[in-house]
Amino acid sequence: MKKPFLSLLLACATFTSPLCASQKVRDLFDQLSDVLQLLPAFSATYALAKEDYEGLKELAIGFGATMGVTYTFKLSLNALGKKYSTEVAFAQRPNGGAFHGFPSGHTASAFSATGFMQKRYGWKWGLPTFLLATLTGVSRVVAQKHTPFQVVSGAMIGFGISYLVSSKYIDPSKERIALNRTNDIRDRSVYSISYTRSF
């Protein structure tokens, strides 16, 4: 999924660059990305609706770690950019702004939700979230807030961290893992693990 994901994101970012000429279009995409960066809130709402508190905890850890890494990079590179602007030119925003463009925080946030939804609930929720997160990244490029490199980097950080800290959801009504304790004939404790699944 990694190679097609990067190819799609780069292709979308590259082919939409000519749209950057219109200020109205840039403003529209900027507003769109501001909304779509809130995908983790949607993921949290879904986890709460399923009463999946373990998943909610994993989402919070993944999102928190993603934002921590993202803003550590942003603040560090912005500070370095004041003295070493040529060495950290990759972090400068394409609109000539400050050096806190690497990585894209909006994209990292959106892909944090994607990594969680993909790992926890599978492709049925991962794919739509992925498409919305990709739109977030494309919007940041069209709005001239980030370069494609900054967007792809944010996507990799967000998806990677959240995917790593999340686990697959086990529906308690369909699957059950239990640790059982019984006594044998000699009254010794015997432990066993059972797994049941209903179809």
Summary of the structure (lengths in Angstrom):
residues: 199
radius of gyration: 21.5
end to end distance: 28.5
largest distance: 83.1
contacts: 667
relative contact order: 0.16
helix: 66%
strand: 9%
